């Protein structure tokens, strides 16, 4: 890790030309260094101004004006990092940006490492570690749902949940540790039955969070949906209808799609990643066979499978067979080309497969109903009402280890093992929970987390 006593500088806005750019300084010398090169229009001394004020003036180097800027002042600890912070709004010319940045580096400031501003916010107690990680998720969010989850975690909802679990466990761990101090007097401060009740409650809550990881991670990264079926049933036409553009080649020739085609669509604030796959059939064409192998791989990775067939080919027996083939994952059966059937024939098939979606990818009939059905099938309305979803693989691993340690404590209680062995497993559970919020950290852990941030954040 870099020396956190240094005063650091970096642009908080992405590289490139724009109307404005924001340069951030943080550390003991932030105000002094900014004041050295800033001439306020008002003539006021920057060092004599109040925190949380904004000042118009110019950045001047050797008597030459580099730019007219707005400077915002934040006195620690009432700042993002908890340190003295200066934010300079300059014009977005790349030349101006580089000249001002080099001016401050030459003055002795250090270019911030990726995520170092947020790292300092964590180290200075401005946020928990999982909240700091949520900052990166918020920056990367590209849908309503991923934004909502990141905002909830950044506000401390998930952190508060974990802290509550840890505090409950810590209370009992303290009683167990107290027993060790009186080991020669054969006293018991921690009621074992109450401890088992607490462990059961913690296990249920942790399992709920672990179960939410698959969906939480899918919402964060986008839900992969594989569109599969025999050749020429309309898979590519469906993809084009969903995206409202000619994304995939449509042809009457079977086997046109020989590779997977992927694109994304936001439905109800959720990002879905649709994968148009090669039609599944027996073929002697080696290239088409590779495409079919990729189809199978896409099915394995998909959170949801859209199995498409022509409406005329759907029957109760066929519907049941498809359900059996995809029994291990969420499935939506699509009966396409409904426009080719009479009203009487269509109603008969509907009664035999009531949960199937009947659409016409060609005329786009039933497409909006299908979109609503996708949200319902993934139970996203229910999940969006939950307080917290697990989206971070590091948190998932820590909770798994916590659960393992809790199971060891339960075993120790049932087998009436001595308190010192109970204490070891309780310490392990507390350690793993602490890793999530940052109560327990190492330089390697922090370096790994914040190295994935962008510079300036």
Secondary structure as UniProt FT lines:
FT   TURN            4..5
FT   STRAND          8..11
FT   STRAND          18..26
FT   TURN            28..29
FT   HELIX           30..37
FT   STRAND          38..40
FT   TURN            41..42
FT   HELIX           46..48
FT   STRAND          53..61
FT   TURN            62..63
FT   STRAND          64..74
FT   TURN            76..77
FT   STRAND          85..92
FT   HELIX           94..106
FT   TURN            107..108
FT   STRAND          110..111
FT   TURN            114..115
FT   HELIX           116..123
FT   TURN            124..125
FT   HELIX           129..140
FT   HELIX           144..154
FT   TURN            155..156
FT   HELIX           157..181
FT   HELIX           183..185
FT   HELIX           192..211
FT   HELIX           213..221
FT   STRAND          223..229
FT   TURN            231..232
FT   HELIX           235..243
FT   TURN            254..255
FT   STRAND          261..267
FT   TURN            268..269
FT   STRAND          270..276
FT   HELIX           286..301
FT   STRAND          304..310
FT   HELIX           311..313
FT   HELIX           316..325
FT   TURN            326..328
FT   STRAND          330..336
FT   HELIX           338..340
FT   HELIX           343..352
FT   TURN            354..355
FT   STRAND          357..358
FT   TURN            361..364
FT   HELIX           367..377
FT   TURN            378..379
FT   HELIX           380..384
FT   HELIX           393..414
FT   TURN            415..416
FT   HELIX           419..437
FT   HELIX           443..450
FT   TURN            451..452
FT   TURN            455..456
//
